[in-house]
Amino acid sequence: MPRVLSEEDIRLLKILAPEFSGEICNGSGMPYRSILPPIAHHYATSTDDFKARINRLNSDEIQYLVDLIITGKESLHCLPLECYDFFEGKVMEILGKEVASQLRRLYAITCE
């Protein structure tokens, strides 16, 4: 069964994209199932904009996203490499090299 975004997920989407107006992707007409890919593809206007949006998150919010990724609830699929690299760097800064390496392995698997 596809993931349904939680209240916490919606709260993070609103932090990352104040212009967020609903859980339905305008392009596909389907509900969002993740947080990072919609930010990268539908809201951020550039890699620098994606970085600025991610920088709005505090360490607990980054940890929350990492936990979702590790448990397979948050997708890294389709996340542009430049956006992923920045996110990984942020994770390394906040949570350490080991966690960032774990994410790198998961990203590699999703992009095969």
C-alpha positions, 0 to 999 in steps of 0.5 A, a space after each residue: 500500500 502506498 504511503 499516505 503523508 502524515 501530519 508531520 510530513 505535511 508540516 515539513 512540506 509547508 516549511 520547505 514549500 510555504 506555497 504548498 497548497 495540497 497533497 496532490 501533484 499538479 503534474 500527475 494528479 496523484 497524491 504526494 508519497 514523499 517529501 524530498 522529490 516534490 520539493 526538488 521537482 515541483 517547488 524548488 526553482 534551482 539547486 540553490 533554491 532546493 538548498 535554501 529550502 533544506 536549510 530551513 529544517 532543524 536537526 530534528 527535522 533532518 533526523 525525521 527525514 533520515 529515519 523515513 528514508 532508512 525505513 523505506 518510507 521516504 523516497 530518494 528516487 528521482 532526486 537530482 544528484 545535485 540535490 541529493 549531494 547537498 542533502 547528504 552533506 547536511 546529514 553528514 554535518 548534523 548526524 555524522 559520516 556513518 549515517 550519510 554513508 548509509 544514505 549514499 548506499 540507499 541512494 545508489 540502490 534507488 538510482 540503479 
